């Protein structure tokens, strides 16, 4: 089937997205002879998903093996590691945003969101690639298998979850494995067999990088010297080792029964997959000396003897038992794809700003300038709990309402500082759902002050290049406050600079509860399939769906808690706390906090690659963590 038709039947209509999938398909075909052949046995939605998973990982592997160094010197470990880390960091940022400008990452992210695949398994793959950069060594078979279980098993489990979906099951492989420990152990043995096969057929590539992918225990048992291997010297001991390992891998594959719950066509695909690996093992065992210099190819006639009957059986099985999941709906005729619409929207917004000039941020009275942060360390989204207004006023013998007015001045200065340093998103906690418990006089003052400092941000005479968004509930808010918030969103919609989200009458649990209620209504109406729900899909029901994850959450006023602020968006935020009350804060505190953020090693559950390098901060006092 032509690839264009495959994308059409998979519901992939976006031109840029197709380019990403096509890049993954070509990478899979070039480097995964067996994987690509077996993918042809799957229906289009599963086929494109396997291309994205396998092709993207291979693309990253190739990137880690290529550097800008000339052919005379070759890539250094540091260069390969840096390129790999740059790609992984960009992937993490793109995944939190739900899209990417890189075609391969976009295809991978689209697959993960479509099939609701958790990102954790990819970080185990990334960890394997990191180890490959510097070379891995295993002392014993136990070390080898432990590494395989930590790094390779999660990837295969995610591939297994795709197959379970094809079988119409909502269970995850981990759940099935927990209930069937004997079957789980057998599946791991099969994956060990696949991994050992790959270690043999990829031996020449690994040796070129100075890496021996086999445990030292196996070399010692066969009397193979590691130095002989790295020098690519053919010895009788090496040939004997290759045949013994091929027999071991074949035995592991033969000892694993196919899961009985799968779609019959998936059973066909898995069966031919293991048969092709057995054929690969035979090619390796028949010419062990060649493994030191090149990757063995599968004999075409033998490969076709396996694939042609499998294709006929799979086609019949998919016809009798259709694929249960529906692809994404095709856009209406004449509608531009998402990427094109996004580009057009940016163009229209830019033109609108030209027609309605905006003013640059005002410099700080002290003459302070923002620090120069590396692009990769620059937070994209900063959220602030503006706490301490009342205490600041009380300490000065002033009414608490004066503290809120001073807090409005602090916000305006911080917004100017955010524009100066180039921050994309700033979200502030202006009024929480719990703040209704405050005295009536203070509530009245707050309901007056909120529209006032909104107007200072959106002044028609001298507007800043700030887009205002509102997150919160309408209930209990005065009509004029709602009107001001809605009008601020409307009049600043075309601004292309900083996005300031005002959390007014906002509560994090309330936001999630409201989103869940909307989603439940959609499911009851049949417009949402609960079985295919993903985090990304749930996020579309939040107050501001396009709001990216928070990178840095800052709280002033001395308290060290998040107070129901953005619990969904701030899951992986770095937390900083200032003793300074909000009215005493200005843009220098924001810059200082961003410097602190830049020195942290953000891991998202993985091992830190480069330790944070603390350097002295200039200016005002350092925040606590």
C-alpha positions in Angstrom: 0.0 0.0 0.0 1.5 3.4 -0.9 2.5 5.4 2.2 0.1 8.3 1.2 -2.8 5.9 1.5 -1.5 4.6 4.8 -1.4 8.1 6.3 -4.9 8.8 4.9 -6.4 5.7 6.5 -4.5 6.5 9.7 -6.2 9.9 9.9 -2.9 11.7 9.4 -3.8 14.6 7.1 -1.5 17.3 8.3 1.3 17.8 5.7 4.0 18.6 8.3 3.0 15.6 10.4 3.1 13.3 7.4 6.7 14.5 6.7 7.6 13.5 10.2 6.0 10.0 9.9 7.7 9.6 6.5 11.1 10.4 8.0 10.4 7.7 10.6 9.3 5.2 8.0 12.4 5.7 6.0 14.6 5.3 9.1 12.7 2.1 10.0 13.1 0.7 6.5 16.8 1.6 6.4 17.8 0.3 9.8 15.1 -2.2 10.9 14.8 -4.7 8.1 12.6 -7.1 10.2 10.6 -4.3 12.0 9.7 -2.7 8.7 8.7 -6.0 7.1 6.5 -6.9 10.0 4.9 -3.4 10.2 3.4 -4.1 6.7 1.3 -6.8 8.4 -0.4 -4.3 10.6 -3.3 -2.0 9.8 -2.4 1.6 8.9 -2.9 3.2 12.4 -0.7 0.6 14.0 1.8 0.7 11.2 2.4 4.4 11.4 2.7 4.1 15.2 5.4 1.5 14.9 7.3 3.6 12.4 7.2 6.6 14.8 8.4 4.6 17.8 11.1 2.6 16.0 12.1 5.3 13.5 12.4 8.1 16.1 14.6 6.0 18.4 16.8 5.1 15.5 17.0 8.7 14.4 18.1 9.7 17.8 20.7 6.9 17.8 22.0 8.1 14.5 22.2 11.6 15.9 24.2 10.4 18.9 26.7 8.7 16.5 27.1 11.8 14.3 28.9 15.0 15.1 30.2 18.1 13.4 33.7 16.9 13.6 35.4 16.2 10.3 36.0 12.6 9.0 39.7 12.8 9.9 39.0 13.0 13.7 35.6 11.6 14.0 33.0 12.5 16.6 34.1 12.7 20.3 32.1 11.2 23.1 31.4 14.8 24.4 30.1 15.9 21.0 27.8 12.9 20.7 26.6 13.3 24.3 25.9 17.0 23.7 23.9 16.4 20.6 21.9 13.6 22.3 21.2 15.8 25.4 20.0 18.7 23.1 17.6 16.4 21.3 16.2 14.9 24.6 15.8 18.3 26.2 14.0 19.5 23.1 11.7 16.4 23.1 10.8 17.0 26.8 9.9 20.6 26.1 8.0 19.7 22.9 6.1 16.9 24.7 4.9 19.3 27.4 3.8 21.7 24.7 2.1 18.9 22.7 3.8 19.8 19.4 7.2 20.3 17.8 8.8 22.0 14.9 11.1 19.0 14.4 9.3 16.5 12.1 10.5 13.3 13.8 9.7 14.6 17.3 6.3 15.7 16.1 5.5 12.3 14.7 6.7 10.6 17.9 4.6 13.0 20.1 1.6 12.6 17.9 1.8 8.8 18.4 2.3 9.1 22.1 -0.7 11.3 22.5 -2.9 9.3 20.1 -2.2 6.1 21.9 -1.9 7.5 25.4 1.7 6.2 25.8 3.4 7.5 29.0 6.8 9.2 28.2 8.7 7.3 31.0 9.6 4.4 28.7 11.3 6.7 26.2 13.6 8.0 28.9 14.8 4.4 29.5 15.6 4.2 25.8 17.4 7.5 26.0 19.4 6.2 29.0 20.6 3.3 26.8 21.7 5.7 24.2 23.6 7.8 26.8 25.4 4.6 27.9 26.2 3.8 24.3 27.9 7.2 23.8 30.4 6.3 26.5 30.4 2.6 26.1 28.8 0.0 28.2 30.5 -3.0 29.9 28.8 -5.9 31.6 30.7 -8.1 33.9 28.2 -11.0 34.2 25.1 -12.3 32.5 23.1 -11.2 35.5 24.3 -7.6 34.9 23.4 -7.9 31.2 19.9 -9.2 31.9 19.3 -6.6 34.6 20.2 -3.8 32.2 17.9 -5.3 29.6 15.0 -5.5 32.0 15.5 -1.8 33.0 16.1 -0.4 29.5 14.7 -2.6 26.8 11.7 -4.2 28.5 9.8 -0.9 29.0 10.0 -0.1 25.2 8.7 -3.5 24.3 5.9 -3.2 26.9 4.8 0.0 25.2 4.8 -1.7 21.8 2.8 -4.4 23.5 0.2 -1.9 24.6 -0.4 -1.0 21.0 -1.0 -4.6 20.2 -3.4 -4.9 23.1 -5.4 -2.0 21.7 -5.6 -3.7 18.4 -7.1 -6.7 20.2 -9.7 -4.4 21.7 -8.3 -4.7 25.2 -7.9 -1.8 27.6 -5.5 -3.6 29.9 -1.8 -2.6 29.9 1.0 -5.2 29.6 2.3 -4.4 33.1 -1.2 -5.3 34.5 -1.3 -8.6 32.6 2.3 -9.4 33.6 1.4 -8.8 37.3 -1.4 -11.3 37.1 0.5 -13.8 35.0 4.1 -13.9 36.5 5.1 -17.0 34.7 4.0 -15.6 31.3 5.8 -12.3 32.2 9.0 -14.2 32.9 8.7 -16.0 29.6 8.1 -12.7 27.7 11.2 -11.2 29.3 13.2 -14.3 28.2 12.0 -13.7 24.6 13.1 -10.1 24.7 16.4 -11.2 26.0 16.6 -13.4 22.9 15.9 -10.5 20.7 18.4 -8.3 22.5 21.1 -10.9 22.3 20.4 -11.4 18.6 20.8 -7.6 18.0 24.0 -7.6 20.0 25.4 -10.2 17.6 24.3 -8.6 14.3 25.2 -5.1 15.4 28.6 -6.2 16.7 30.6 -4.5 13.9 29.0 -1.1 14.6 29.5 -1.4 18.3 33.2 -2.4 17.9 33.7 0.7 15.7 32.7 2.7 18.7 35.0 0.8 21.0 32.1 -1.0 22.6 31.7 -4.8 23.3 28.0 -5.4 23.9 28.5 -8.9 25.5 29.1 -9.7 29.1 32.7 -10.4 30.1 31.4 -13.7 31.6 30.5 -14.9 28.1 33.9 -13.9 26.7 35.7 -15.7 29.6 33.6 -18.9 29.2 34.6 -19.1 25.5 38.2 -17.9 26.0 37.7 -14.8 23.9 40.1 -11.9 24.6 38.4 -8.5 24.6 41.4 -6.9 22.9 41.1 -9.4 20.0 37.5 -8.4 19.5 38.2 -4.7 19.5 41.0 -5.4 16.9 38.5 -7.5 14.9 40.8 -10.5 14.9 39.0 -13.7 13.9 39.8 -16.6 16.2 38.3 -20.1 16.6 37.2 -19.0 20.1 35.2 -16.1 18.7 33.5 -18.3 16.1 32.7 -20.8 18.8 31.3 -18.0 21.0 29.1 -16.7 18.2 27.5 -20.1 17.6 27.0 -20.7 21.3 25.3 -17.3 21.7 23.1 -17.9 18.7 22.0 -21.2 20.1 21.2 -19.5 23.5 19.2 -16.7 21.8 17.3 -19.3 19.7 16.5 -21.3 22.8 15.2 -18.2 24.5 12.9 -17.4 21.6 11.7 -21.0 21.2 10.7 -21.2 24.9 8.2 -18.3 24.7 4.6 -19.0 23.7 2.5 -16.3 22.0 0.0 -14.6 24.2 -3.4 -16.2 23.6 -5.5 -13.0 24.0 -4.2 -11.1 20.9 -6.0 -10.4 17.7 -5.3 -13.3 15.3 -3.5 -11.0 12.8 -1.3 -9.7 15.7 -0.5 -13.3 16.5 0.6 -13.8 12.8 2.8 -10.7 13.0 4.5 -11.8 16.3 5.0 -15.3 14.9 6.7 -14.1 11.7 8.7 -11.5 13.8 10.3 -14.3 15.9 10.8 -16.5 12.8 12.7 -13.7 11.0 14.9 -13.3 14.1 15.6 -17.0 14.0 16.6 -16.5 10.4 18.9 -13.7 11.4 20.5 -15.9 14.1 21.1 -18.6 11.4 22.8 -16.0 9.2 25.0 -14.9 12.1 26.0 -18.5 13.1 26.7 -19.5 9.4 29.3 -16.7 9.0 30.6 -15.7 12.4 33.8 -14.1 11.1 31.7 -11.7 9.0 30.1 -10.2 12.1 33.3 -8.4 12.9 33.1 -6.3 9.8 29.4 -6.0 8.7 25.8 -6.6 9.6 24.4 -9.8 8.1 21.5 -9.6 5.7 18.6 -12.0 5.5 18.5 -14.2 2.4 15.7 -12.8 0.2 14.2 -16.1 -0.7 14.0 -17.3 2.9 12.6 -14.0 4.0 9.8 -14.1 1.3 8.9 -17.7 2.3 8.0 -16.4 5.7 6.5 -13.0 4.7 4.2 -13.9 1.8 2.0 -16.4 3.7 2.0 -14.1 6.7 0.7 -11.2 4.6 -2.1 -13.4 3.2 -3.1 -14.6 6.7 -2.9 -11.1 8.2 -5.0 -9.6 5.4 -7.7 -12.2 6.0 -7.6 -11.8 9.8 -8.0 -8.0 9.6 -10.8 -8.4 7.1 -12.7 -10.8 9.4 -11.9 -8.9 12.6 -11.7 -5.2 11.7 -9.4 -2.8 13.6 -11.5 -1.5 16.5 -10.1 2.1 16.8 -11.1 4.9 14.6 -8.4 7.2 13.2 -8.6 11.0 13.7 -11.3 12.6 11.6 -10.3 14.2 8.3 -10.5 18.0 8.3 -13.4 19.5 6.5 -12.6 20.4 2.8 -10.9 23.7 2.5 -9.6 23.7 6.1 -5.9 24.2 6.4 -3.9 21.8 8.4 -3.0 22.7 12.0 0.5 23.8 11.3 -0.6 26.0 8.5 -3.4 27.5 10.6 -0.9 28.1 13.4 1.4 29.9 11.0 -1.4 32.0 9.6 -2.6 32.9 13.0 0.8 34.1 14.0 0.9 36.2 10.8 -2.4 37.7 11.5 -1.5 38.5 15.0 1.8 40.1 13.9 -0.1 42.3 11.4 -2.6 43.3 14.0 0.2 44.4 16.3 1.7 46.5 13.5 -1.6 48.2 13.1 -1.9 48.8 16.8 1.6 49.7 18.0 2.8 48.5 21.3 5.3 50.1 23.6 8.5 48.4 24.8 8.9 47.7 28.5 10.1 50.5 30.7 13.7 50.1 32.1 14.0 49.6 35.8 14.8 52.9 37.7 18.0 51.4 39.0 19.3 50.8 35.5 19.4 47.0 36.2 19.4 44.9 33.1 18.2 41.3 32.7 20.8 38.5 32.9 21.8 36.6 29.8 20.5 33.0 30.3 21.4 30.1 27.9 18.5 29.3 25.7 18.3 25.7 27.0 18.2 27.0 30.6 15.5 29.6 30.0 12.2 28.8 31.7 9.3 29.1 29.3 6.5 29.5 31.9 6.9 31.1 35.3 4.0 31.0 37.8 3.8 33.3 40.9 1.9 33.1 44.1 1.8 36.8 45.0 1.6 36.5 48.7 2.3 38.9 51.6 0.3 42.0 50.6 -1.7 42.2 53.8 1.3 41.5 56.1 3.4 44.1 54.2 0.7 46.7 54.9 0.2 45.7 58.5 3.9 45.9 59.2 3.8 49.5 58.1 0.7 50.4 60.0 -1.4 50.6 56.8 -4.7 49.1 55.9 -4.5 45.7 54.2 -6.1 47.3 51.1 -3.0 49.5 50.7 -1.0 46.3 50.4 -3.1 45.1 47.5 -2.6 48.4 45.7 1.2 48.2 46.2 1.0 44.6 45.0 -0.5 45.8 41.7 2.5 48.1 41.2 4.8 45.1 41.9 3.0 43.1 39.2 3.3 45.8 36.6 7.1 46.0 37.2 7.5 42.2 37.1 5.6 42.1 33.8 8.0 44.7 32.3 10.9 42.6 33.6 9.4 39.4 32.0 9.1 41.3 28.7 12.7 42.5 29.0 14.2 39.0 29.6 12.0 37.4 26.9 9.8 35.2 29.0 6.9 33.6 27.1 4.4 32.8 29.8 3.7 34.4 33.2 0.8 33.2 35.4 -0.1 34.9 38.6 -2.4 33.9 41.4 -4.5 37.1 41.8 -7.5 35.7 43.7 -8.2 32.2 44.8 -11.5 30.4 45.5 -10.5 30.4 49.1 -10.0 34.2 49.2 -13.8 34.6 49.5 -13.4 33.9 53.3 -11.7 37.3 53.7 -13.4 40.3 55.3 -16.0 42.1 53.1 -14.0 45.3 53.0 -10.9 43.6 51.7 -13.0 41.7 49.1 -14.5 44.9 47.9 -11.1 46.5 47.5 -9.8 43.4 45.6 -12.7 43.4 43.2 -11.9 47.0 42.5 -8.1 46.6 42.2 -8.1 43.6 39.8 -9.8 45.5 36.9 -7.5 48.5 37.6 -4.2 46.7 37.1 -5.7 44.8 34.2 -6.3 48.2 32.5 -2.7 49.2 33.2 -1.6 46.2 31.2 -4.0 46.8 28.3 -4.1 50.6 28.2 -5.3 51.6 24.8 -3.0 54.6 24.8 0.3 52.7 25.5 -0.3 49.0 25.4 2.4 46.5 26.2 3.0 43.5 23.9 1.2 41.4 26.4 -1.6 38.9 25.8 -3.9 38.5 28.8 -5.7 35.2 29.6 -8.1 34.4 32.4 -8.2 31.2 34.4 -10.9 30.8 36.9 -14.7 30.4 37.6 -17.3 33.0 36.8 -19.5 32.2 39.9 -19.6 34.9 42.6 -17.5 37.3 40.6 -19.0 40.8 40.0 -20.2 41.4 36.5 -17.8 44.3 35.9 -14.8 42.1 36.9 -15.9 39.4 34.5 -16.5 42.0 31.8 -13.0 43.4 32.3 -11.3 40.0 32.2 -13.2 39.0 29.0 -12.4 42.4 27.4 -8.7 42.1 28.3 -8.6 38.7 26.6 -10.4 40.1 23.5 -8.3 43.3 23.1 -4.9 41.6 23.6 -5.7 38.5 21.5 -3.4 39.6 18.7 -0.4 40.4 20.8 2.6 38.2 20.2 4.8 38.9 23.2 4.4 37.7 26.8 1.2 35.8 27.8 0.0 36.8 31.2 -2.6 34.5 32.7 -4.6 36.0 35.5 -5.9 33.4 37.9 -8.9 35.1 39.3 -11.5 33.1 41.4 -9.2 30.2 40.7 -8.7 26.9 42.5 -6.6 24.0 41.2 -8.9 21.2 42.3 -11.9 23.1 41.0 -10.3 23.4 37.6 -9.6 19.7 37.5 -13.0 18.8 38.7 -14.7 21.1 36.2 -12.6 19.6 33.4 -13.5 16.1 34.5 -17.2 17.0 34.5 -17.0 18.4 31.0 -15.1 15.3 29.8 -17.7 13.0 31.5 -20.5 14.8 29.6 -18.6 14.3 26.3 -18.2 10.6 27.1 -21.8 10.1 27.9 -22.8 11.8 24.6 -20.5 9.4 22.8 -18.1 12.1 21.5 -15.1 10.8 23.6 -13.9 7.2 24.0 -12.8 6.8 27.6 -10.5 4.0 26.6 -8.4 6.3 24.5 -8.2 9.2 26.9 -4.8 10.7 27.3 -3.3 13.5 29.5 -3.2 15.7 26.4 -6.9 15.1 25.7 -7.8 15.9 29.3 -5.8 19.1 29.2 -8.1 20.4 26.5 -10.8 20.8 29.1 -8.8 23.0 31.5 -9.4 26.8 31.8 -6.6 27.7 29.4 -5.9 24.6 27.4 -2.9 25.9 25.5 -1.1 26.9 28.7 2.2 24.9 28.8 3.5 23.2 31.9 5.0 25.5 34.6 8.8 25.4 34.6 9.3 27.6 37.7 6.8 28.3 40.5 7.7 31.2 42.7 6.0 32.1 46.0 6.6 35.3 47.9 5.8 36.2 51.5 7.6 33.4 53.4 5.2 30.5 53.2 6.4 27.4 51.5 3.3 25.8 50.0 1.6 25.9 46.6 -1.9 26.6 48.0 -4.0 24.8 45.3 -2.2 26.7 42.5 -2.0 25.0 39.1 -1.7 21.4 40.4 -2.1 20.0 36.9 0.3 22.4 35.1 3.0 22.6 37.9 3.5 18.8 38.3 7.2 19.1 37.4 7.8 22.8 38.3 10.9 23.9 40.1 9.8 25.5 43.4 11.3 28.7 44.8 10.2 30.6 47.9 11.0 34.2 48.8 10.7 35.7 52.3 10.1 39.0 50.7 6.4 40.1 50.7 4.9 40.6 47.2 4.7 44.5 47.3 8.5 44.6 48.0 9.2 42.5 44.9 10.3 43.8 41.5 11.6 42.5 38.3 15.1 41.9 39.7 13.6 39.2 42.0 12.1 37.5 38.9 15.4 37.6 37.1 17.2 36.3 40.2 14.7 33.4 40.5 15.2 32.6 36.8 19.0 32.5 37.3 18.5 30.1 40.2 16.3 28.0 37.9 18.9 28.0 35.2 21.4 26.3 37.5 19.2 23.4 38.4 19.4 20.0 36.6 15.8 19.2 35.6 15.5 15.4 35.4 11.8 14.5 35.0 12.4 11.3 36.8 15.7 10.4 35.1 19.3 10.6 36.2 20.8 14.1 35.9 23.3 14.3 33.0 25.3 17.3 34.1 25.4 18.4 37.8 24.2 21.9 38.5 27.0 24.3 38.8 26.2 26.9 41.5 27.5 30.3 40.9 27.2 33.4 43.1 24.1 35.5 42.4 24.3 39.2 42.3 21.7 41.6 43.7 19.0 40.7 46.0 18.8 37.8 48.4 18.6 34.2 47.1 15.3 32.4 47.3 14.9 29.2 49.3 13.9 25.9 47.8 
